[in-house]
């Protein structure tokens, strides 16, 4: 009997080591034609995280309702159809407390937004913000610290432009940040120099540059390009994101590039935007197309996800907390041309699940993170937070719940606040506008709540 029990346990260990901590592929939809991007947010205001997708052909911009808060999704809800959509971003662009959608359409040469009309996922027709040749990637952030989400975009026509949010979803004319020698491929809003305002992180394909631009006055005046990487060890960099990889409290940079087998990172050496040389994360990816950073194994450091086109892989890389990464752990290698990957706690069990889109099989899918199993989600149901959205102070009503800890994370999984004692309020005015997650734990349970900061 002991022999058979040992054999059974050995099989379990082999299965766990073979498949890692993620469950099998679960299809959300195959109705989008040539999907290339994915986002996650509470579209309908019911407290559950939904999924949004952008596709190049038909059913271009759509969302999928999280029906039960456990990852059962509705059929496709079409938001907009246009031609050759490239990227989307989400945020409360009209400051009414719900999530709107920002998008690009490269064949139509437009950057536009779609208003969430009722807070329940009914969207307006496209509202054009800018006409720009080959509009490609977009991001949202409050560049001038007025409490409103501005936008920035890069284009195949080699320009990076931002638009000030004037209120009620009305945007200023474009304000030039930079012109490039080659195509702009990605743009993100990150506080690189730790001065409390949002800078810009950008990658360009062709001449393989990754640059950051300092927000010099906190009002959206941007300095010249500060080059992080020019060519090593890749060419055609298509994705660059900010994340605190080495746990020292500042934003490092993670990159992926097509045409090679590398994803890598650069250390922010002084917390002010002086970056070190390239450090390898993995050379086991074939045509990396995007990277994402989040704490995937609940050990309080930032791990890395990748999507790679040619080998069909969604994979992750465990961080030891100081930027040394374990070998590639494959979540799936069965996709046909995966194009994007993100992580979010879709089933509210306290760990980050993974989501992917793959272009050539029209598949939008998710993979459950099995790190935390059997958690009692109702044990902390008495805890409430208000106001939400919050501008200044977030109040936490414990209702006699016996909590042991409280943490707040950004969407990228960066921990920005932690307390071990009973806390009844957190000052949020020091943090940029956006979506955050508050994690509350007791001796027996853990709960995750979403916060909108405006």
N, C-alpha and C positions, 0 to 999 in steps of 0.2 A: 504493500500500500504506500509506504514511504517512497519507494522507488518511483511509482507512478505519479505521486504528488510532486516529487522533484522534477520529473519530466514535464509535468503540466506547467510548473512555475518557470522552467527553463524556456518553454514555448512562449509564455507570456512575456518574459524578458526579451526574447528575440523579436517578438512582434513589436514591443514598445521601442526597442532600439532600431528596428527597421523602419517604422513609420513615424518615429518621433512622437511629439506630444499632440499632433494634430490629427483629427479624424479625416475620413475620406471626403472626396469632392462631393458637394451638395449643390445641385443646379438651382440657381435663382431664376434664370430665364435664358432662352435661346432666341428670343424674338427681336432683339436688336441686330441690325445688319452691319457687320464689321465694327464691333465695339472696340474702343481704344482707351477709354478712361472710366474711372469709377470714383465715387465719393460716398461718404456716409454722414447722415445727419437726421434729426427728427423733423421730417418734412411736414407732418400733419399734427404736431403738437400733442401727441398722446403719451409722451414719455418714453416711447420705444425708438431706437435708432433704425432708420430706413436706409435703403440703398438707392443711389442715383447712378445713371450710366450715360455716357456719350458715345455715339457711333458715327461712322463716316458716311454710311449710305442711307438707310431708312430707319424709322423709329429712332431718330437721332438723339434726342435728349428725353430721358424717361426716368421715372422713379418706381420703386417697388416697396409696397407697404409691409412692414414687419407686423404681421397679424397678431401675434401672441407674445411678443417680447422674448421669444425663444428662438427666432430664426426661421419661422414659417412665413413665406413671402407671398404676396398677392401676384396676380398677373400684371403685365406691364401697364403703367399709367403714362401715357404719352404727354410730354410737356411741350415739345416743339419739334418741327421738322424743317431742316434747312440743308444746305449742301456742303459736304465735306467738313463736318464739325471736327475739331481737333481736341479741345480741352474744355473742362468746366471747373468752376470753383463755386463754393456756397458761402453765404453769409447774409446777415440781415442788412441789406443794402438800403432799405427805406426806413430803418429804425422803428419798425412797428412790432418787433418781438417775435417774428417768425423768419424762417430761412428762405431766401431767394436764391436764384441761380444766375451765375455769370458764365458766359460761353464765348467761344470763337468759332467762326466759319471761314475757312481759308479760301475757298473758291469764291465766296461772296464778298470776301475782304472786309468783314465786319467783326466788331466786338459788341456784344449785346447782353442785356440782362432780361430776366423773366421774373415778374413779381408774383410772389405767393399771395394771392388775392384774399384768401379767407383764413390763412393759417392752417388750412387742412389739406393743402396740396393741389388746389385749383390755381393754375398759373395764367398770367396774362400772355398776350402775343409778344413777340420780341420787341424790346426797346433798344434801339441802336445807340451805343455810346460813342463809337468811333468807326471811321472807314479807314482801313489800313491794309496795304497789299500783303497778302499771305498771313493774316492774323493767326497766331499759333497758340501760345500758352498765356494763361491769366492767373492772377492771384489777388487776394483781398487783404487789406490791412489798413490800420489807421495811421497814416504817415504824418499827419499834422496835429495829432493829439487833440482833436476836437470832439472825440467820442463817436465819430461817424466813420464807416468803413469806406475807404478809398479803393481804387483798383489800379493795377499795373499790368501791362501786357507786353509780350515780345512777339516779333513777327519774322517771317521768312525774308521779308524785305530789310532785315537787319536793323531794327530800331526797338528801343525800349522806352515806353511812354507811360506816365501815370495820369490819372484823372482824379481831381478832388471831388469828394462827395459834398455837394452844396446843401443837402438836406432833402428828405422825401424822395430819394432816388434820382435826383437831378445831379448830373455830373458836369464838371467844367470841361473846357476844351483840353486837348492833350498837352501835357507838359513833358518835354523831352528830357529823358535821363541820360541816354547814350545812343550812339549809332555804332554799329559793328562792321567788321569787314566781311563777316559771313552770317549765316542764318542764326537767329535766336532760337534756342531749343527748349529752355526751361527758365522759369522765374519763380522765386519764393520770397516771402517776407520773413526776415529773421533779424533779431537784435545781435548782430555779430560782435559789436564792440562793448556791449554791456552797459550802455549809457541810458537805457530805458526807453529808447525809441526804435522804430523798425527801420532796418536797413534793407537792401535788396541783394539777393543772391541770384546769380544768373549763369547759365552755361550756354555756349554757342557751339554748334556743330561745324565741321569743315576745318576751321583753324584750331579747334580743340582748346578753347579757353574756358576757365571757370573764374569768374570775377565776383567781387562784392563792391557795393557802392554805399558809402557812408551817408546817412541822413545827418547832415552836419549841424542842423539847428533844431531838430525835432519838429520841423514845420514842413518837411518835404523838399528841402534844398539838398540835392545829392551831389557829392563830390565825384571825382573821376574814378575810373576803374582801378580797383586793387586786385591784382592778379593772384589767384590762389594756385592754379595749375595751368600749364600750357600744353603738355603733351604726354605726361607720364601716367601710367604706362600704356596709354590708349590713344585712340583717335576717334573723332566724332562723339564727343561727350553729349549725352542727351538728357541726363538727369543729375541734378545737384540739390541736396537738401541739407538743412542744418539740424544738428542733434548733438547733445552732450555725450560724446562717445566715451571719454575717459573719466567722467564723473567729477570733474573739477569745477563745475558750475558755469562754464562758458560754452558757446556754440562752436563745435567743430563742423566739418563739412564732409559729407559722404557723396561719392560720385559713381555713376555707371556710364559706360560708353559702348557704343556698337562697334562691331568690327574686331573684337578681341574677346578674351576670356577673363577679364578682370573687373572686379569692383573694388573700390579703395576708399580711404579716408585721409583727411589732413587735419592735424591737430592745431587748434587755436592756441598758440604758445603762450601768449600773455593776456588773453581775454580781451584784447583790444583789436584783434583782427590781423595779427601777424601769424602766418601759417607756416607749419613745417612741411617737410617733404612728404611725398606720397607714401602711404602705408597700406600694404595689401590686406584686404579682407578675404578675398577668394579669387582663385584663377580657374574655377570649375564652372564658369558660366559661359555659354556660347551666345554671343550677341546680346549682351545685357541692354535692356531698354529702359528700366526704371528701378529705383530703390526706394525703400521706406524704412523708417526707424521707429521702434517701439520696444517696450519691455515685454517680451513674449513669454518669458519663463518666470515672471513674478519674483525676480531676485534683485529688483531695484536698480538695474542698470539697463542701458539701451542696446538692444540687439538690432540686427539688420535683416530686412527682407529684400529679395530680388525677383524680378521677372525677366526671363531671357527668351528671346524669340526663336532661335534656331533649335534649341534642345527641348523646348516646350516645358521649361521648369518654372515652378514657383518654389523658392527655397529660402531657408533662413540660416543665420549664422549667429551662434551664441557668443556673447561678449563676456569676458571675465571681469568686467568692471573698469578696466583701465585701457581698453582698446586692443586687447589680444583676442582674436576670434578663433573659435573652433572650426573644424571642417564643415563643409556644406551639409545641411540636413534637408533633404528633398521633401517637400510637402506634396507635390505632384509633379510628374513629368509626362502627363498624358494630354496636355493642351496643344492646340494648333495655333502657334504664334501668339503667346500671351503678351499683352501690351501694358498692363498696369496692375499694381498690387498695393493694397492698403491693409491696415489692421484697426479693429475697433471691437469693443465688447458688445456684440450684438445680442447676446443672450443674458446679459446682466448677471453673470456668475463670477465676476471678478478677475477674469483673464481676457487677453486680447485675441480675438478670432481674426482670421485672415480672409480677404476677399480678392478676387482676380477677375479680369476680363481677358478673353483671348479672341483675337480678330477673326481668324480664318475658320473657326468652328462656331462663331456667334455665341460664345458661352460666357455667361456671368455666373460666378460660383462663389461658394464660401466653404471654409474648412474650420470646424469647431476646435478650439483650443481646449485640450483635455487636462490642463494643469490642475485646475480646481474642479473636483468632482463631488457631487452629493452635498453641495453647500445649502444651508438653510437660508433661503433668500428672504423669508418672512420674519426672521428673528429681529431685524432692525427696522421693520416696517413702521414703527412708531416715530422714527426720526424724520423731521421735516426741515426743509430749508426755504428761506424767503429773503428778499424778493428774488425772483428768477424770471426774466433777466435781471441782472444786478449791475449797478453802476459803481457804488462806493463800498458799502458794507453788506456782507452776506451773513444773515442770522441763522443759527442752527438750533432748532428746538429738539432736545434729546428726549423729552417726554419720559424721563426716568430710565431710558435705555442705558445699559452699562457698557459704554464704549471703551475700547483700549487704544484706539488710534484713529487719526484722521489725516488724509493726504489729499493734495490736489495736483492733478496732472494736466498737461497740455494735450492736444490731439496727437502730438508726436510721441507721447508717453514720457515727456520730461517732467520730473517731479519738481514743483515750484513751492510747495508748502507741506510741512509735516508737523504734527503735534501728537504727543503721547498722552497728554492729560485731557480732561473734559474741556471742550471748547464750545462756546456759545456764539462766537462770531469770528469772521475772518475779513480783514480789510482787503478788498479786491481792487481798489482804485489804482494801486501800483502796477497792475498787470494790463497788458494790451487787450483790446477788444477781441473777442473770439469765443470759441467753445472750449470748456474745460470739464474735467471729470473729478468729482469729489468721491474719495473712497473712505468709507467708514467701517471700522472693524470692531467686533466684540470678541470675547473668548471663544464663541461658537460659530460666528458667522461674519460675513462681509457683504456690504451693499455698495453699489456704484450709482451715483446720481449725476446727471448732466447739468452743467451751469452755462448759461449764456451771459457773457460779460460785454457790456456796450459802453 
